């Protein structure tokens, strides 16, 4: 069993176990992809992966918590493409947020009218660093995200991607106290959201970094400056400033790319952004987004 596998018992993320952390860190960095191209897997039909295609996707996710698939699906709008792909990778339970369609999958496109247009993912504006579902309660933790491209924008719409385990390493190497602060149960709070006098979503307090029962590291974060409350103690503020510096600095650990029709991003809810984009009559950006309570697995 590799050191990465051994780390899943959580020892590598225990600040009291420096030896486990150093062993995991060394293997993580040695195996981490050097280029975006190393993440790409060519697949014939995402709805029916071959054994080799499935293993290649799992291998990329094991190394970097993400994989990119390129298929011949092109502009096929069939939502069974992401749904069936997810099922083959152990992703069963969708986070059916209220802006998603009835099937739990969200069509990310510019909404010209209605409630969706009030939220940035359904506009052509850029989105800062975040992980998905950071406002969810703990019992609805989003552990995996699948983005499937039906159509790209005329220009823009690129994503920056950063494995949250790499962000953890960068912060812990700077100062382990940053990790301790960001693991506090009240490190980050999303205030309640109201519709008139009614609470639409209760306030959600929780850590940035946490370790689940299986020993996997999870990150909950948003770089947005509004509708977010950070613990005001000095340790949290120092950790937050350090994280913002990491995310604001050009880094070989960050990959940038744009999904083309038939391509998709499969990940264990890594940190990501989106640049602003412009549509045209021939290219109106449409991305299907599926969020899951499971991590990517062998099914």
C-alpha positions in Angstrom: 0.0 0.0 0.0 1.4 3.4 -0.9 2.0 6.2 1.5 -0.9 8.1 -0.1 -3.2 5.2 0.7 -1.9 5.0 4.3 -2.6 8.7 4.7 -6.2 8.0 4.2 -6.4 7.0 7.9 -5.9 10.7 8.5 -2.5 10.5 10.1 -0.9 12.8 7.5 -3.3 15.5 8.4 -2.7 15.2 12.2 -0.5 18.1 13.3 0.9 15.9 16.0 2.2 13.3 13.5 5.0 15.1 11.6 6.5 11.8 10.3 3.3 10.7 8.6 2.8 14.2 7.1 6.4 14.3 5.7 6.1 10.8 4.2 2.7 11.6 2.6 3.9 15.0 1.4 7.0 13.6 -0.3 4.9 11.0 -2.3 2.2 13.5 -3.1 4.5 16.0 -4.6 6.6 13.3 -6.4 3.5 11.9 -8.1 1.7 15.2 -8.8 1.2 16.1 -12.5 3.5 18.7 -14.0 1.1 19.8 -16.7 -2.6 20.1 -17.4 -2.1 17.6 -20.2 -1.2 14.8 -17.7 -4.8 15.1 -16.3 -6.5 14.5 -19.7 -8.0 11.1 -20.5 -9.4 10.4 -23.9 -12.7 8.5 -23.6 -14.9 7.1 -26.4 -18.3 7.3 -24.7 -18.5 8.8 -21.2 -21.8 6.9 -20.7 -20.0 3.6 -21.0 -16.3 3.8 -20.0 -13.9 1.0 -20.9 -12.0 -0.6 -18.0 -8.8 1.2 -19.2 -10.6 4.6 -19.4 -12.1 4.1 -15.9 -8.8 3.2 -14.4 -7.1 6.2 -16.1 -9.6 8.6 -14.6 -9.3 7.0 -11.1 -5.5 7.2 -11.4 -5.6 11.0 -12.2 -8.0 11.6 -9.3 -5.7 9.6 -7.0 -2.7 11.8 -7.9 -4.3 15.2 -8.1 -8.0 14.9 -6.9 -9.1 15.7 -10.5 -9.1 14.4 -14.1 -10.2 15.9 -17.4 -11.9 13.7 -20.0 -12.1 14.5 -23.7 -14.8 12.6 -25.6 -16.5 12.6 -29.0 -19.9 13.6 -27.4 -19.4 17.1 -28.7 -22.5 19.3 -28.3 -24.8 16.4 -27.4 -27.1 18.0 -24.7 -28.1 14.6 -23.2 -27.9 14.9 -19.4 -27.4 11.2 -19.2 -23.8 11.8 -20.2 -22.7 13.3 -16.8 -25.1 11.2 -14.8 -24.0 7.9 -16.2 -20.3 8.9 -16.0 -20.7 9.7 -12.4 -22.4 6.4 -11.5 -19.4 4.5 -13.0 -17.1 6.4 -10.6 -19.1 5.8 -7.4 -21.0 9.1 -7.6 -24.6 8.3 -6.7 -26.1 11.0 -4.5 -26.6 14.4 -6.1 -26.8 17.6 -4.1 -30.2 18.8 -5.3 -29.8 22.5 -4.5 -32.9 24.6 -5.3 -31.3 26.2 -8.4 -30.6 22.8 -10.0 -33.1 21.1 -12.4 -35.4 18.5 -11.1 -32.8 15.8 -11.8 -30.3 17.5 -9.5 -28.0 18.6 -12.4 -27.5 22.4 -12.9 -27.3 23.8 -16.5 -24.8 26.6 -16.0 -25.6 29.2 -18.7 -26.4 32.9 -18.8 -29.9 33.2 -17.3 -31.6 36.2 -18.9 -34.6 36.1 -16.6 -35.8 34.4 -13.4 -34.1 33.7 -10.0 -31.0 32.0 -11.5 -29.8 35.3 -13.0 -29.3 36.6 -9.5 -26.5 34.2 -8.8 -23.0 34.5 -10.4 -22.7 31.0 -11.8 -25.7 31.8 -14.1 -24.1 35.0 -15.4 -21.1 35.6 -17.6 -19.1 37.2 -14.7 -15.9 35.7 -13.3 -15.9 33.6 -10.1 -13.1 33.8 -7.6 -11.5 30.8 -5.9 -13.9 28.5 -4.1 -14.9 25.0 -3.5 -18.5 24.0 -4.3 -21.2 23.8 -1.6 -19.3 25.7 1.0 -22.6 27.0 2.3 -24.1 23.5 2.8 -24.6 22.0 6.3 -22.2 19.2 7.2 -24.7 16.4 6.4 -24.7 17.7 2.8 -21.0 18.0 2.3 -20.1 18.2 -1.4 -17.2 15.8 -1.9 -17.1 15.6 -5.7 -18.0 17.8 -8.6 -18.5 16.9 -12.3 -18.6 19.6 -15.0 -19.6 18.5 -18.5 -19.3 20.9 -21.4 -22.0 21.0 -24.0 -21.0 24.3 -25.5 -18.1 26.8 -24.9 -18.4 30.6 -24.9 -17.1 32.6 -27.8 -14.3 33.8 -25.5 -13.3 33.4 -21.9 -14.7 30.9 -19.4 -11.4 29.3 -18.4 -11.0 27.6 -15.1 -8.0 27.7 -12.7 -7.7 24.5 -10.8 -5.8 23.8 -7.5 -5.8 20.5 -5.6 -6.8 21.4 -2.1 -4.2 18.9 -0.7 -1.6 21.1 -2.4 -3.0 24.2 -0.8 -2.9 22.3 2.6 0.8 21.5 2.0 1.6 25.1 1.1 -0.1 26.4 4.2 1.3 23.8 6.6 4.8 24.3 5.3 4.5 28.0 6.0 3.2 27.5 9.5 1.3 24.6 11.0 -0.7 27.0 13.1 -2.4 28.2 9.9 -3.9 24.7 9.6 -4.9 24.5 13.2 -6.8 27.8 12.9 -8.5 26.8 9.7 -9.6 23.5 11.2 -11.5 25.3 13.9 -15.3 24.6 13.9 -16.1 28.4 13.7 -13.3 29.4 11.2 -15.8 30.4 8.5 -19.5 31.2 8.7 -21.9 31.7 5.8 -24.6 34.1 7.2 -28.3 33.1 6.9 -30.0 34.0 3.7 -33.5 35.5 3.9 -36.4 35.7 1.4 -38.4 38.5 2.9 -39.0 37.6 6.6 -38.4 33.9 5.9 -35.0 32.1 6.4 -34.2 30.5 3.1 -30.9 29.1 4.4 -29.7 29.0 8.0 -26.3 30.3 8.9 -23.6 27.7 8.4 -20.4 27.7 10.5 -17.6 25.2 10.0 -13.9 24.6 9.3 -12.0 25.3 6.1 -10.1 22.0 6.4 -11.5 18.9 7.8 -10.8 15.1 7.7 -13.7 12.8 7.1 -14.3 9.4 8.7 -12.4 7.6 5.9 -9.4 9.9 6.5 -9.8 12.1 3.4 -9.0 15.8 3.5 -11.9 18.1 2.6 -11.8 21.9 2.0 -14.6 24.4 2.4 -13.7 27.8 1.1 -14.7 30.9 -0.8 -12.7 34.0 -1.7 -15.8 36.2 -2.0 -15.8 39.3 0.3 -19.6 39.5 0.9 -21.9 37.1 2.6 -19.0 35.6 4.5 -17.8 35.9 8.1 -14.4 34.8 9.3 -13.4 34.2 12.8 -11.8 37.5 13.9 -9.0 36.0 16.1 -5.4 36.7 15.1 -4.6 33.1 14.2 -7.5 32.8 11.7 -6.8 36.2 10.2 -3.1 35.3 9.7 -4.1 31.9 8.2 -6.6 33.6 5.9 -4.1 36.1 4.7 -1.5 33.4 4.0 -4.1 31.4 2.0 -5.1 34.5 0.0 -1.4 35.1 -0.8 -1.1 31.5 -2.0 -4.2 31.8 -4.2 -3.1 35.2 -5.5 0.4 34.1 -6.6 1.3 32.5 -9.9 2.1 28.9 -9.2 3.2 25.8 -11.0 0.6 23.9 -8.9 -2.3 25.8 -10.6 -3.6 24.5 -13.9 -5.7 26.7 -16.3 -7.8 25.4 -19.1 -11.1 25.7 -20.9 -13.5 22.9 -21.4 -14.5 22.3 -25.1 -17.7 20.5 -26.1 -17.6 16.9 -25.1 -15.0 17.5 -22.4 -15.5 17.5 -18.7 -13.9 18.0 -15.3 -14.2 15.2 -12.7 -12.8 16.1 -9.3 -13.0 15.7 -5.5 -14.2 19.3 -5.1 -10.9 21.0 -5.7 -10.4 24.7 -5.5 -11.4 26.4 -8.8 -12.2 29.7 -10.5 -13.9 30.9 -13.6 -12.9 33.8 -15.8 -15.5 36.1 -17.3 -16.8 35.1 -20.7 -18.7 36.4 -23.7 -21.2 34.4 -25.7 -22.1 34.8 -29.3 -25.0 33.4 -31.4 -22.8 30.4 -32.4 -21.3 29.8 -29.0 -23.5 30.1 -25.9 -21.7 28.5 -23.0 -23.5 25.6 -21.4 -21.9 23.5 -18.7 -23.8 20.7 -16.8 -22.7 20.7 -13.1 -23.4 17.7 -10.9 -22.4 17.8 -7.2 -22.1 14.7 -5.1 -21.9 13.6 -1.5 -19.5 10.8 -2.4 -15.8 11.1 -3.5 -14.6 9.6 -6.8 -14.1 5.9 -6.3 -14.1 2.6 -8.1 -17.8 2.5 -8.0 
